[in-house]
Amino acid sequence: MEREPSGRPRGGSASSNAPRAAAQGRSRRPGGPSGSAPNGRPPRRRPRPSRRQLIIRWVVLLAVAGAVLIGVIVGLKALFNTIGEAISSAASAANTPAPTPTGPLRPVDCTPADVQITLTADAESYRVGRTATFDIAIAHTGTLPCTLDAGNVGRELVITSGEDRIFSSADCDSAGSKLLLLAPGDQYPGTVAWATNRSAPGCPADLPALMAGSYQAVVTAGTVSSPPIAFTIG
């Protein structure tokens, strides 16, 4: 091999430049310069909406919101109207008076709320064999007419001494009933006599005689009874 005067082999400059060219070739990218598109053009940016487009969008948005608001207001108004009509109907129904019966009223049986019965004895003490007289006063204190049996059977006088049933005016009396139609304010008097003797249902004879002691009398008509009164037999 021939050498140049400098002492380097001929063609050495080409061989020394080959690695540098290869390195430069590897450093290059197929897409061209950094940040450029594959076709070599810069990326396109989305265009900003114009002022007119923004105004149109806001107008549409406000129109939709206004329509929704109007719908809500109309719905609330209809709801309030419905509630008001329901309240008015309920108030009218509550203020409507009940119909007045047009047919004749059928009297009912007197109750303690309608009638008061008072019993009075003609003495506080009796001897055996003496007749005791009891006055009975029936007064209608209610507001509607009612019926009450004031006969000797329906209006019963009962004499007791402790737990011993002494006498009942219904035991030996078969006079039947006497139905009274009592109006508010009516009063009906009556009298029952008792021979200070014993009685029993069916009116049997030869019953034991009374003994001295304390006795109590009550008169009952239907479901109404008088307060009891006390007396003695000596």
C-alpha positions in Angstrom: 0.0 0.0 0.0 1.3 3.4 -0.9 1.4 6.0 1.8 0.9 9.6 1.5 3.6 11.9 2.5 2.0 12.5 5.8 2.4 8.9 6.6 -1.4 8.1 6.7 -2.8 5.4 4.5 -4.6 6.6 1.4 -8.3 6.7 1.6 -8.3 7.0 5.4 -10.5 10.1 5.4 -13.4 8.2 3.9 -13.2 5.4 6.4 -13.1 7.8 9.3 -16.2 9.7 8.1 -18.3 6.6 7.7 -19.2 6.1 11.4 -20.1 9.7 11.7 -22.5 9.5 8.8 -24.1 6.4 10.2 -24.7 8.0 13.5 -26.3 11.0 11.9 -28.5 8.7 9.9 -29.7 6.9 13.0 -30.5 10.1 14.8 -32.9 11.2 12.1 -36.6 10.2 12.5 -38.8 9.1 9.7 -41.3 11.8 10.5 -39.0 14.6 9.9 -38.3 17.4 12.4 -39.5 16.9 16.0 -43.2 18.0 16.6 -44.2 17.9 12.9 -47.0 15.8 11.5 -46.3 12.7 9.5 -46.9 14.6 6.3 -44.6 17.3 7.5 -47.4 19.8 8.4 -48.0 21.2 11.9 -51.3 19.8 13.7 -54.5 21.8 13.1 -56.2 23.4 16.1 -60.0 23.4 16.7 -61.4 26.8 15.7 -62.8 28.8 18.6 -66.6 29.6 18.3 -67.4 33.0 17.1 -69.2 35.6 19.1 -72.4 35.0 17.1 -72.3 31.3 17.8 -71.8 32.0 21.6 -74.8 34.4 21.6 -77.0 31.8 19.8 -76.0 29.1 22.3 -76.8 31.3 25.3 -80.2 32.3 23.7 -81.1 28.6 23.2 -80.0 27.8 26.8 -82.1 30.7 28.2 -85.1 29.7 26.2 -85.0 26.1 27.4 -84.5 27.2 31.0 -87.4 29.7 30.7 -89.7 27.0 29.2 -88.9 24.7 32.2 -89.5 27.5 34.7 -92.9 28.3 33.1 -93.9 24.6 33.2 -93.0 24.4 36.9 -95.0 27.6 37.7 -98.0 26.3 35.8 -97.8 22.9 37.5 -97.6 24.5 41.0 -100.5 26.8 40.2 -102.7 23.9 39.1 -101.7 22.0 42.3 -102.6 24.9 44.5 -105.9 25.3 42.8 -106.7 21.6 43.3 -105.8 21.8 47.0 -107.9 24.9 47.4 -110.9 23.3 45.8 -110.6 20.2 48.0 -110.4 22.4 51.1 -113.5 24.3 50.0 -115.4 21.1 49.3 -114.5 19.7 52.7 -115.6 22.9 54.5 -118.9 23.0 52.6 -119.6 19.4 53.5 -118.8 20.1 57.2 -121.1 23.1 57.2 -124.0 21.3 55.5 -126.7 20.6 58.1 -127.9 17.0 58.5 -131.3 16.3 56.8 -134.3 16.7 59.1 -136.4 13.5 59.3 -139.8 14.1 57.6 -141.6 11.0 58.8 -143.1 10.5 62.3 -140.7 9.7 65.1 -141.2 6.4 66.8 -140.8 6.7 70.5 -138.1 4.6 72.2 -137.9 3.1 75.6 -137.0 5.6 78.4 -133.5 5.3 79.8 -132.0 6.8 83.0 -130.8 9.7 80.8 -134.5 10.5 80.0 -136.4 9.8 83.2 -135.9 10.2 86.9 -137.9 8.3 89.5 -138.2 9.4 93.1 -139.5 7.2 96.0 -140.9 8.5 99.3 -142.2 6.6 102.3 -145.0 8.0 104.5 -143.0 7.0 107.7 -139.5 6.2 108.8 -140.6 3.2 111.0 -143.4 0.7 110.9 -144.9 -2.0 113.2 -145.5 -5.4 111.8 -149.0 -5.5 110.3 -149.2 -1.8 109.6 -149.5 -0.8 105.9 -146.7 1.3 104.5 -147.4 3.7 101.7 -144.8 4.7 99.1 -145.3 7.7 96.8 -143.6 7.4 93.3 -142.8 10.4 91.1 -141.7 9.8 87.5 -140.3 12.9 85.7 -139.2 13.2 82.1 -136.0 15.2 82.1 -134.7 14.3 78.6 -135.1 16.0 75.2 -137.1 13.4 73.2 -140.3 11.5 73.9 -140.0 8.0 75.2 -142.2 5.2 76.6 -142.3 3.7 80.1 -144.3 0.9 81.7 -145.9 2.4 84.8 -148.2 -0.5 85.6 -148.0 -2.6 88.8 -145.9 -5.2 87.0 -143.7 -2.9 84.9 -143.2 -0.5 87.8 -141.9 -2.8 90.6 -141.4 -1.9 94.2 -138.9 -4.2 95.9 -138.3 -4.4 99.7 -135.1 -6.0 101.0 -133.3 -6.6 104.3 -129.6 -7.1 103.6 -129.4 -10.0 101.1 -133.0 -11.2 102.0 -135.6 -10.3 99.3 -138.7 -9.5 101.4 -141.4 -8.3 99.0 -142.1 -7.4 95.3 -145.2 -5.6 94.1 -145.0 -7.9 90.9 -145.3 -11.2 92.9 -149.1 -11.1 93.5 -150.4 -8.4 91.1 -151.6 -9.4 87.7 -153.0 -6.1 86.7 -150.7 -6.0 83.7 -148.8 -3.1 82.2 -149.6 0.5 81.7 -147.5 2.0 79.0 -146.9 5.7 79.2 -145.7 8.0 76.4 -143.7 10.7 78.2 -142.7 14.0 76.6 -140.0 16.2 77.9 -141.2 17.9 81.1 -144.0 15.4 81.8 -144.5 14.0 85.3 -146.4 11.0 86.4 -147.3 10.3 90.1 -148.1 6.9 91.6 -148.6 5.1 94.9 -147.8 1.6 96.1 -149.1 0.1 99.4 -147.3 -2.6 101.3 -148.8 -4.6 104.2 -145.4 -5.2 105.8 -145.6 -8.9 104.8 -143.4 -11.2 102.8 -144.1 -12.2 99.2 -142.5 -14.6 96.6 -142.9 -15.2 92.8 -146.2 -17.1 92.3 -147.7 -15.5 95.4 -147.4 -18.5 97.8 -149.2 -18.4 101.2 -147.9 -19.1 104.7 -144.6 -17.2 104.4 -142.7 -16.3 107.5 -143.6 -13.1 109.3 -141.2 -10.2 109.3 -138.8 -9.5 112.1 -137.7 -6.2 113.5 -134.8 -4.7 111.8 -133.7 -2.3 109.0 -135.2 -2.5 105.5 -134.7 -0.8 102.2 -137.1 0.0 99.3 -136.4 0.6 95.6 -138.8 1.1 92.7 -137.8 0.2 89.1 -139.6 0.9 85.8 -138.0 -0.5 82.7 -134.3 0.2 83.1 -134.8 3.2 85.4 -134.5 2.8 89.2 -135.0 5.2 92.0 -132.5 5.9 94.7 -133.0 3.5 97.6 -134.7 4.7 100.8 -134.2 3.1 104.3 -136.7 2.5 107.1 -137.2 0.2 110.1 -139.7 -2.3 111.3 -140.0 -2.7 115.1 
